[in-house]
Amino acid sequence: MTQRLHLVFGGELISTEGTTFKDPDNIHIVGMFPNYATAYTAWKAEAQRTVDEAQTRYFIAHIHRLRDEAQPASATEELGA
């Protein structure tokens, strides 16, 4: 069985126009998750928690793609559809 690890992280950005963190030393690492569905749930909780902070963004990094970049996967595939 293929393991598809996902990292959820975020923090305050320099600008809402980009993805550069204002203070990379204070990036909030939410956690590592074994599949996209649980990573998405964690991402959504953090995004909703910080909804009033306009420059704060959270991201899902597909760690499994770093291990095998030749194997792209869609969000639908991640959910097992």
PDB file as gemmi writes it, atoms N, CA and C in Angstrom:
CRYST1    1.000    1.000    1.000  90.00  90.00  90.00 P 1                      
ATOM      1  N   MET A   1       0.844  -1.182   0.000  1.00  0.00           N  
ATOM      2  CA  MET A   1       0.000   0.000   0.000  1.00  0.00           C  
ATOM      3  C   MET A   1       0.890   1.247   0.000  1.00  0.00           C  
ATOM      4  N   THR A   2       0.582   2.186  -0.863  1.00  0.00           N  
ATOM      5  CA  THR A   2       1.345   3.413  -0.966  1.00  0.00           C  
ATOM      6  C   THR A   2       0.985   4.343   0.182  1.00  0.00           C  
ATOM      7  N   GLN A   3       1.996   4.894   0.814  1.00  0.00           N  
ATOM      8  CA  GLN A   3       1.772   5.852   1.894  1.00  0.00           C  
ATOM      9  C   GLN A   3       1.826   7.256   1.306  1.00  0.00           C  
ATOM     10  N   ARG A   4       0.810   8.056   1.562  1.00  0.00           N  
ATOM     11  CA  ARG A   4       0.727   9.416   1.021  1.00  0.00           C  
ATOM     12  C   ARG A   4       0.703  10.418   2.159  1.00  0.00           C  
ATOM     13  N   LEU A   5       1.886  10.838   2.585  1.00  0.00           N  
ATOM     14  CA  LEU A   5       2.000  11.766   3.705  1.00  0.00           C  
ATOM     15  C   LEU A   5       1.736  13.201   3.270  1.00  0.00           C  
ATOM     16  N   HIS A   6       1.094  13.964   4.161  1.00  0.00           N  
ATOM     17  CA  HIS A   6       0.763  15.362   3.902  1.00  0.00           C  
ATOM     18  C   HIS A   6       1.117  16.199   5.118  1.00  0.00           C  
ATOM     19  N   LEU A   7       1.746  17.339   4.887  1.00  0.00           N  
ATOM     20  CA  LEU A   7       2.128  18.265   5.945  1.00  0.00           C  
ATOM     21  C   LEU A   7       1.233  19.494   5.875  1.00  0.00           C  
ATOM     22  N   VAL A   8       0.664  19.892   7.005  1.00  0.00           N  
ATOM     23  CA  VAL A   8      -0.148  21.104   7.075  1.00  0.00           C  
ATOM     24  C   VAL A   8       0.642  22.135   7.875  1.00  0.00           C  
ATOM     25  N   PHE A   9       0.802  23.311   7.282  1.00  0.00           N  
ATOM     26  CA  PHE A   9       1.576  24.375   7.924  1.00  0.00           C  
ATOM     27  C   PHE A   9       1.047  25.724   7.474  1.00  0.00           C  
ATOM     28  N   GLY A  10       1.418  26.762   8.208  1.00  0.00           N  
ATOM     29  CA  GLY A  10       0.973  28.093   7.816  1.00  0.00           C  
ATOM     30  C   GLY A  10       1.550  29.171   8.701  1.00  0.00           C  
ATOM     31  N   GLY A  11       1.115  30.391   8.422  1.00  0.00           N  
ATOM     32  CA  GLY A  11       1.575  31.535   9.180  1.00  0.00           C  
ATOM     33  C   GLY A  11       1.241  32.822   8.456  1.00  0.00           C  
ATOM     34  N   GLU A  12       1.784  33.904   8.971  1.00  0.00           N  
ATOM     35  CA  GLU A  12       1.513  35.219   8.396  1.00  0.00           C  
ATOM     36  C   GLU A  12       2.385  35.446   7.159  1.00  0.00           C  
ATOM     37  N   LEU A  13       1.750  35.895   6.099  1.00  0.00           N  
ATOM     38  CA  LEU A  13       2.458  36.174   4.849  1.00  0.00           C  
ATOM     39  C   LEU A  13       2.830  37.653   4.774  1.00  0.00           C  
ATOM     40  N   ILE A  14       3.819  37.972   3.954  1.00  0.00           N  
ATOM     41  CA  ILE A  14       4.193  39.363   3.719  1.00  0.00           C  
ATOM     42  C   ILE A  14       3.059  40.091   3.029  1.00  0.00           C  
ATOM     43  N   SER A  15       2.415  39.411   2.090  1.00  0.00           N  
ATOM     44  CA  SER A  15       1.339  40.000   1.315  1.00  0.00           C  
ATOM     45  C   SER A  15       0.323  38.931   0.947  1.00  0.00           C  
ATOM     46  N   THR A  16      -0.921  39.324   0.827  1.00  0.00           N  
ATOM     47  CA  THR A  16      -1.948  38.377   0.395  1.00  0.00           C  
ATOM     48  C   THR A  16      -1.786  38.011  -1.078  1.00  0.00           C  
ATOM     49  N   GLU A  17      -0.928  38.715  -1.777  1.00  0.00           N  
ATOM     50  CA  GLU A  17      -0.683  38.478  -3.205  1.00  0.00           C  
ATOM     51  C   GLU A  17       0.311  37.345  -3.455  1.00  0.00           C  
ATOM     52  N   GLY A  18       0.990  36.875  -2.390  1.00  0.00           N  
ATOM     53  CA  GLY A  18       2.019  35.853  -2.601  1.00  0.00           C  
ATOM     54  C   GLY A  18       1.995  34.788  -1.528  1.00  0.00           C  
ATOM     55  N   THR A  19       3.083  34.020  -1.468  1.00  0.00           N  
ATOM     56  CA  THR A  19       3.180  32.939  -0.495  1.00  0.00           C  
ATOM     57  C   THR A  19       4.462  33.008   0.327  1.00  0.00           C  
ATOM     58  N   THR A  20       5.041  34.208   0.451  1.00  0.00           N  
ATOM     59  CA  THR A  20       6.259  34.385   1.228  1.00  0.00           C  
ATOM     60  C   THR A  20       5.892  34.711   2.673  1.00  0.00           C  
ATOM     61  N   PHE A  21       6.421  33.918   3.605  1.00  0.00           N  
ATOM     62  CA  PHE A  21       6.120  34.125   5.015  1.00  0.00           C  
ATOM     63  C   PHE A  21       6.841  35.348   5.569  1.00  0.00           C  
ATOM     64  N   LYS A  22       6.145  36.098   6.410  1.00  0.00           N  
ATOM     65  CA  LYS A  22       6.706  37.290   7.042  1.00  0.00           C  
ATOM     66  C   LYS A  22       7.839  36.902   7.989  1.00  0.00           C  
ATOM     67  N   ASP A  23       7.645  35.832   8.754  1.00  0.00           N  
ATOM     68  CA  ASP A  23       8.654  35.380   9.721  1.00  0.00           C  
ATOM     69  C   ASP A  23       8.778  33.855   9.636  1.00  0.00           C  
ATOM     70  N   PRO A  24       9.653  33.376   8.765  1.00  0.00           N  
ATOM     71  CA  PRO A  24       9.791  31.927   8.579  1.00  0.00           C  
ATOM     72  C   PRO A  24      10.161  31.168   9.856  1.00  0.00           C  
ATOM     73  N   ASP A  25      10.767  31.843  10.817  1.00  0.00           N  
ATOM     74  CA  ASP A  25      11.112  31.181  12.080  1.00  0.00           C  
ATOM     75  C   ASP A  25       9.876  30.850  12.912  1.00  0.00           C  
ATOM     76  N   ASN A  26       8.741  31.461  12.590  1.00  0.00           N  
ATOM     77  CA  ASN A  26       7.522  31.235  13.357  1.00  0.00           C  
ATOM     78  C   ASN A  26       6.411  30.586  12.538  1.00  0.00           C  
ATOM     79  N   ILE A  27       6.782  29.781  11.559  1.00  0.00           N  
ATOM     80  CA  ILE A  27       5.781  29.036  10.797  1.00  0.00           C  
ATOM     81  C   ILE A  27       5.126  28.022  11.737  1.00  0.00           C  
ATOM     82  N   HIS A  28       3.815  27.989  11.698  1.00  0.00           N  
ATOM     83  CA  HIS A  28       3.052  27.059  12.538  1.00  0.00           C  
ATOM     84  C   HIS A  28       2.952  25.716  11.819  1.00  0.00           C  
ATOM     85  N   ILE A  29       3.562  24.699  12.392  1.00  0.00           N  
ATOM     86  CA  ILE A  29       3.467  23.346  11.848  1.00  0.00           C  
ATOM     87  C   ILE A  29       2.285  22.676  12.543  1.00  0.00           C  
ATOM     88  N   VAL A  30       1.225  22.443  11.790  1.00  0.00           N  
ATOM     89  CA  VAL A  30       0.032  21.814  12.351  1.00  0.00           C  
ATOM     90  C   VAL A  30       0.292  20.330  12.559  1.00  0.00           C  
ATOM     91  N   GLY A  31       0.883  19.684  11.558  1.00  0.00           N  
ATOM     92  CA  GLY A  31       1.219  18.278  11.703  1.00  0.00           C  
ATOM     93  C   GLY A  31       1.359  17.547  10.387  1.00  0.00           C  
ATOM     94  N   MET A  32       1.776  16.293  10.507  1.00  0.00           N  
ATOM     95  CA  MET A  32       1.921  15.389   9.375  1.00  0.00           C  
ATOM     96  C   MET A  32       0.742  14.426   9.419  1.00  0.00           C  
ATOM     97  N   PHE A  33       0.135  14.189   8.270  1.00  0.00           N  
ATOM     98  CA  PHE A  33      -1.076  13.380   8.218  1.00  0.00           C  
ATOM     99  C   PHE A  33      -0.922  12.252   7.202  1.00  0.00           C  
ATOM    100  N   PRO A  34      -1.551  11.101   7.465  1.00  0.00           N  
ATOM    101  CA  PRO A  34      -1.353   9.921   6.624  1.00  0.00           C  
ATOM    102  C   PRO A  34      -2.132   9.918   5.319  1.00  0.00           C  
ATOM    103  N   ASN A  35      -3.043  10.881   5.145  1.00  0.00           N  
ATOM    104  CA  ASN A  35      -3.813  10.939   3.904  1.00  0.00           C  
ATOM    105  C   ASN A  35      -4.360  12.354   3.707  1.00  0.00           C  
ATOM    106  N   TYR A  36      -4.836  12.610   2.500  1.00  0.00           N  
ATOM    107  CA  TYR A  36      -5.304  13.958   2.161  1.00  0.00           C  
ATOM    108  C   TYR A  36      -6.537  14.353   2.961  1.00  0.00           C  
ATOM    109  N   ALA A  37      -7.439  13.420   3.197  1.00  0.00           N  
ATOM    110  CA  ALA A  37      -8.686  13.742   3.902  1.00  0.00           C  
ATOM    111  C   ALA A  37      -8.420  14.277   5.302  1.00  0.00           C  
ATOM    112  N   THR A  38      -7.532  13.643   6.050  1.00  0.00           N  
ATOM    113  CA  THR A  38      -7.250  14.129   7.407  1.00  0.00           C  
ATOM    114  C   THR A  38      -6.442  15.425   7.366  1.00  0.00           C  
ATOM    115  N   ALA A  39      -5.562  15.561   6.377  1.00  0.00           N  
ATOM    116  CA  ALA A  39      -4.814  16.813   6.225  1.00  0.00           C  
ATOM    117  C   ALA A  39      -5.764  17.956   5.893  1.00  0.00           C  
ATOM    118  N   TYR A  40      -6.719  17.697   5.035  1.00  0.00           N  
ATOM    119  CA  TYR A  40      -7.692  18.720   4.655  1.00  0.00           C  
ATOM    120  C   TYR A  40      -8.526  19.159   5.863  1.00  0.00           C  
ATOM    121  N   THR A  41      -8.924  18.212   6.690  1.00  0.00           N  
ATOM    122  CA  THR A  41      -9.691  18.534   7.896  1.00  0.00           C  
ATOM    123  C   THR A  41      -8.875  19.440   8.818  1.00  0.00           C  
ATOM    124  N   ALA A  42      -7.598  19.121   8.997  1.00  0.00           N  
ATOM    125  CA  ALA A  42      -6.723  19.942   9.843  1.00  0.00           C  
ATOM    126  C   ALA A  42      -6.500  21.318   9.224  1.00  0.00           C  
ATOM    127  N   TRP A  43      -6.281  21.354   7.910  1.00  0.00           N  
ATOM    128  CA  TRP A  43      -6.087  22.625   7.208  1.00  0.00           C  
ATOM    129  C   TRP A  43      -7.323  23.518   7.368  1.00  0.00           C  
ATOM    130  N   LYS A  44      -8.485  22.937   7.164  1.00  0.00           N  
ATOM    131  CA  LYS A  44      -9.735  23.701   7.245  1.00  0.00           C  
ATOM    132  C   LYS A  44      -9.948  24.261   8.649  1.00  0.00           C  
ATOM    133  N   ALA A  45      -9.645  23.485   9.673  1.00  0.00           N  
ATOM    134  CA  ALA A  45      -9.794  23.953  11.057  1.00  0.00           C  
ATOM    135  C   ALA A  45      -8.891  25.156  11.323  1.00  0.00           C  
ATOM    136  N   GLU A  46      -7.641  25.097  10.863  1.00  0.00           N  
ATOM    137  CA  GLU A  46      -6.712  26.221  11.065  1.00  0.00           C  
ATOM    138  C   GLU A  46      -7.127  27.425  10.241  1.00  0.00           C  
ATOM    139  N   ALA A  47      -7.553  27.206   9.020  1.00  0.00           N  
ATOM    140  CA  ALA A  47      -7.992  28.305   8.153  1.00  0.00           C  
ATOM    141  C   ALA A  47      -9.204  29.007   8.772  1.00  0.00           C  
ATOM    142  N   GLN A  48     -10.128  28.251   9.306  1.00  0.00           N  
ATOM    143  CA  GLN A  48     -11.304  28.858   9.937  1.00  0.00           C  
ATOM    144  C   GLN A  48     -10.941  29.561  11.242  1.00  0.00           C  
ATOM    145  N   ARG A  49     -10.003  28.995  11.988  1.00  0.00           N  
ATOM    146  CA  ARG A  49      -9.567  29.598  13.252  1.00  0.00           C  
ATOM    147  C   ARG A  49      -8.930  30.972  13.033  1.00  0.00           C  
ATOM    148  N   THR A  50      -8.276  31.138  11.885  1.00  0.00           N  
ATOM    149  CA  THR A  50      -7.549  32.380  11.598  1.00  0.00           C  
ATOM    150  C   THR A  50      -8.244  33.226  10.538  1.00  0.00           C  
ATOM    151  N   VAL A  51      -9.525  33.020  10.338  1.00  0.00           N  
ATOM    152  CA  VAL A  51     -10.259  33.689   9.264  1.00  0.00           C  
ATOM    153  C   VAL A  51     -10.205  35.216   9.370  1.00  0.00           C  
ATOM    154  N   ASP A  52     -10.097  35.763  10.565  1.00  0.00           N  
ATOM    155  CA  ASP A  52     -10.050  37.215  10.739  1.00  0.00           C  
ATOM    156  C   ASP A  52      -8.654  37.801  10.552  1.00  0.00           C  
ATOM    157  N   GLU A  53      -7.667  36.966  10.359  1.00  0.00           N  
ATOM    158  CA  GLU A  53      -6.291  37.414  10.136  1.00  0.00           C  
ATOM    159  C   GLU A  53      -6.007  37.327   8.633  1.00  0.00           C  
ATOM    160  N   ALA A  54      -6.230  38.421   7.935  1.00  0.00           N  
ATOM    161  CA  ALA A  54      -6.216  38.435   6.469  1.00  0.00           C  
ATOM    162  C   ALA A  54      -4.921  37.907   5.852  1.00  0.00           C  
ATOM    163  N   GLN A  55      -3.793  38.118   6.491  1.00  0.00           N  
ATOM    164  CA  GLN A  55      -2.521  37.710   5.884  1.00  0.00           C  
ATOM    165  C   GLN A  55      -2.036  36.343   6.371  1.00  0.00           C  
ATOM    166  N   THR A  56      -2.833  35.655   7.134  1.00  0.00           N  
ATOM    167  CA  THR A  56      -2.454  34.325   7.603  1.00  0.00           C  
ATOM    168  C   THR A  56      -3.046  33.279   6.665  1.00  0.00           C  
ATOM    169  N   ARG A  57      -2.181  32.380   6.212  1.00  0.00           N  
ATOM    170  CA  ARG A  57      -2.603  31.326   5.289  1.00  0.00           C  
ATOM    171  C   ARG A  57      -2.032  29.984   5.749  1.00  0.00           C  
ATOM    172  N   TYR A  58      -2.774  28.950   5.469  1.00  0.00           N  
ATOM    173  CA  TYR A  58      -2.327  27.583   5.740  1.00  0.00           C  
ATOM    174  C   TYR A  58      -2.283  26.813   4.427  1.00  0.00           C  
ATOM    175  N   PHE A  59      -1.377  25.847   4.368  1.00  0.00           N  
ATOM    176  CA  PHE A  59      -1.123  25.089   3.152  1.00  0.00           C  
ATOM    177  C   PHE A  59      -1.046  23.601   3.461  1.00  0.00           C  
ATOM    178  N   ILE A  60      -1.310  22.798   2.441  1.00  0.00           N  
ATOM    179  CA  ILE A  60      -1.102  21.354   2.520  1.00  0.00           C  
ATOM    180  C   ILE A  60       0.016  21.015   1.549  1.00  0.00           C  
ATOM    181  N   ALA A  61       1.098  20.447   2.079  1.00  0.00           N  
ATOM    182  CA  ALA A  61       2.217  20.003   1.245  1.00  0.00           C  
ATOM    183  C   ALA A  61       2.102  18.493   1.045  1.00  0.00           C  
ATOM    184  N   HIS A  62       2.150  18.075  -0.196  1.00  0.00           N  
ATOM    185  CA  HIS A  62       2.055  16.652  -0.542  1.00  0.00           C  
ATOM    186  C   HIS A  62       3.455  16.043  -0.440  1.00  0.00           C  
ATOM    187  N   ILE A  63       3.813  15.602   0.746  1.00  0.00           N  
ATOM    188  CA  ILE A  63       5.159  15.087   1.003  1.00  0.00           C  
ATOM    189  C   ILE A  63       5.471  13.875   0.130  1.00  0.00           C  
ATOM    190  N   HIS A  64       4.479  13.043  -0.137  1.00  0.00           N  
ATOM    191  CA  HIS A  64       4.707  11.855  -0.957  1.00  0.00           C  
ATOM    192  C   HIS A  64       5.170  12.230  -2.364  1.00  0.00           C  
ATOM    193  N   ARG A  65       4.789  13.406  -2.842  1.00  0.00           N  
ATOM    194  CA  ARG A  65       5.241  13.842  -4.180  1.00  0.00           C  
ATOM    195  C   ARG A  65       6.715  14.197  -4.179  1.00  0.00           C  
ATOM    196  N   LEU A  66       7.241  14.588  -3.034  1.00  0.00           N  
ATOM    197  CA  LEU A  66       8.669  14.876  -2.941  1.00  0.00           C  
ATOM    198  C   LEU A  66       9.480  13.590  -3.050  1.00  0.00           C  
ATOM    199  N   ARG A  67       8.884  12.511  -2.627  1.00  0.00           N  
ATOM    200  CA  ARG A  67       9.576  11.223  -2.690  1.00  0.00           C  
ATOM    201  C   ARG A  67       9.538  10.639  -4.087  1.00  0.00           C  
ATOM    202  N   ASP A  68       8.458  10.882  -4.832  1.00  0.00           N  
ATOM    203  CA  ASP A  68       8.319  10.346  -6.180  1.00  0.00           C  
ATOM    204  C   ASP A  68       7.605  11.377  -7.047  1.00  0.00           C  
ATOM    205  N   GLU A  69       8.351  12.357  -7.515  1.00  0.00           N  
ATOM    206  CA  GLU A  69       7.777  13.464  -8.271  1.00  0.00           C  
ATOM    207  C   GLU A  69       7.215  13.032  -9.622  1.00  0.00           C  
ATOM    208  N   ALA A  70       7.560  11.865 -10.094  1.00  0.00           N  
ATOM    209  CA  ALA A  70       7.071  11.394 -11.393  1.00  0.00           C  
ATOM    210  C   ALA A  70       5.644  10.869 -11.305  1.00  0.00           C  
ATOM    211  N   GLN A  71       5.083  10.797 -10.115  1.00  0.00           N  
ATOM    212  CA  GLN A  71       3.746  10.258  -9.930  1.00  0.00           C  
ATOM    213  C   GLN A  71       2.777  11.335  -9.446  1.00  0.00           C  
ATOM    214  N   PRO A  72       2.232  12.165 -10.367  1.00  0.00           N  
ATOM    215  CA  PRO A  72       1.293  13.189  -9.944  1.00  0.00           C  
ATOM    216  C   PRO A  72      -0.021  12.554  -9.480  1.00  0.00           C  
ATOM    217  N   ALA A  73      -0.689  13.263  -8.556  1.00  0.00           N  
ATOM    218  CA  ALA A  73      -1.973  12.778  -8.057  1.00  0.00           C  
ATOM    219  C   ALA A  73      -2.912  13.963  -7.934  1.00  0.00           C  
ATOM    220  N   SER A  74      -4.162  13.747  -8.302  1.00  0.00           N  
ATOM    221  CA  SER A  74      -5.150  14.802  -8.193  1.00  0.00           C  
ATOM    222  C   SER A  74      -5.811  14.750  -6.819  1.00  0.00           C  
ATOM    223  N   ALA A  75      -6.507  15.828  -6.452  1.00  0.00           N  
ATOM    224  CA  ALA A  75      -7.215  15.850  -5.170  1.00  0.00           C  
ATOM    225  C   ALA A  75      -8.255  14.742  -5.118  1.00  0.00           C  
ATOM    226  N   THR A  76      -8.902  14.469  -6.239  1.00  0.00           N  
ATOM    227  CA  THR A  76      -9.906  13.409  -6.295  1.00  0.00           C  
ATOM    228  C   THR A  76      -9.252  12.053  -6.030  1.00  0.00           C  
ATOM    229  N   GLU A  77      -8.105  11.829  -6.626  1.00  0.00           N  
ATOM    230  CA  GLU A  77      -7.389  10.576  -6.412  1.00  0.00           C  
ATOM    231  C   GLU A  77      -6.998  10.443  -4.947  1.00  0.00           C  
ATOM    232  N   GLU A  78      -6.613  11.556  -4.325  1.00  0.00           N  
ATOM    233  CA  GLU A  78      -6.211  11.554  -2.931  1.00  0.00           C  
ATOM    234  C   GLU A  78      -7.333  11.046  -2.042  1.00  0.00           C  
ATOM    235  N   LEU A  79      -8.561  11.404  -2.359  1.00  0.00           N  
ATOM    236  CA  LEU A  79      -9.711  11.020  -1.547  1.00  0.00           C  
ATOM    237  C   LEU A  79     -10.199   9.609  -1.857  1.00  0.00           C  
ATOM    238  N   GLY A  80      -9.583   8.968  -2.843  1.00  0.00           N  
ATOM    239  CA  GLY A  80      -9.924   7.602  -3.179  1.00  0.00           C  
ATOM    240  C   GLY A  80     -11.127   7.474  -4.091  1.00  0.00           C  
ATOM    241  N   ALA A  81     -11.519   8.572  -4.739  1.00  0.00           N  
ATOM    242  CA  ALA A  81     -12.683   8.518  -5.639  1.00  0.00           C  
ATOM    243  C   ALA A  81     -12.311   7.920  -6.978  1.00  0.00           C  
TER     244      ALA A  81                                                      
END                                                                             
